[in-house]
Amino acid sequence: MNGFKIAVLPGDGIGREVMVAARDVLAAVESQFGLALALEHHDGGATYYAETGRDLAPGVMDACRSADAILFGAMGIPDIRFPDGTEIAPHLDMRREFGLFAGVRPVRALPNTPAVLSDPRAAEIDFVIIRESMEGLFASRGVGSVENDQIARETLVITRDNCERLFDFGFRLAQRRKAKGKAGRLTCVDKANVFVAMAFFRKIFDERATGFPDIQADHHYVDATALDLLRKPWEFDVMVMENMFGDIISDLGGGLVGGMGLAPCAEIGLEHALFQPSHGSAPDIAGQGIANPTAMLLSTAMMLDWLGERHGEADMVTAGAVLEKAVDMAYDSGARPYDLGGRDGTRAMATAVIDQLGAATRAIA
């Protein structure tokens, strides 16, 4: 198997702690599957900015560009900000720099975790949010304006080229899930009844849907989506939406299954990809050893799957599936982190997953 270079950016707060857990688990996965991953550590984030005046160490962007994948912890501290008042968030720059147009955020109920919804069907929650990550309301990041301290302006941008590749990505993901027994449905979440840009978004979605006749193409207004994610989240499969909508709805999705500690994320482009938990740096619990590494571990599993699919490495795809299964089996065997009312800290959770890798391999086989 060819070697792969992984740019590792732990970042701030619990990002550093969950990254240690990911590295420990990844080392065990490498040993079990004979993978060759070269992890290269890089500095950056709010703490680094406070110390140096830079959000990333020199050369980090070039290192990420030359890497096969980027593994990201969490960056940002609420009280450390740029002069314009915005938080330190280098990964937002990476989205633009590397063309990471598709933010993939799986939402899945893990076994033996406290139920958020009383309906027993909540155990069937398993859907994916695809957040457009380069345009939408985030397009004017850094160039928005405040006029005479009276009016603030930001601009929402939707482009055909970006939408076409985004929707094609979503339909292909729905196809892949359908092959595994899922519904095979892609829902366009928008506000096409009010905004011209959203009507344009939906129009392009409908055009691209004709190329994927095996996948059911649906529409849902974003406000109704928020409602139905509380009423019947088990009915959703794959959803695709504008940047800000995806930012908000994906947090709702995390809440449905127990919180952001269970919410992984992949940011995918045509040539590059970044993998990180959806949660932030949580400085209030940093350094206590109680951060839940689950989202980081599931993001790492997504990285293995993406590398394997991209490079035709079947063992890498299997390794990703095994790591995801090992996380499930760790919970099923009684592991429970602090944020879900348990007493297992970051290291204990990682150890519980490592202990299940052998059984998970046999289960996948």
Order of alpha helices (4+ residues) and beta strands (2+ residues): beta-alpha-beta-alpha-alpha-beta-alpha-beta-beta-beta-beta-alpha-beta-alpha-beta-alpha-beta-alpha-beta-beta-alpha-alpha-alpha-alpha
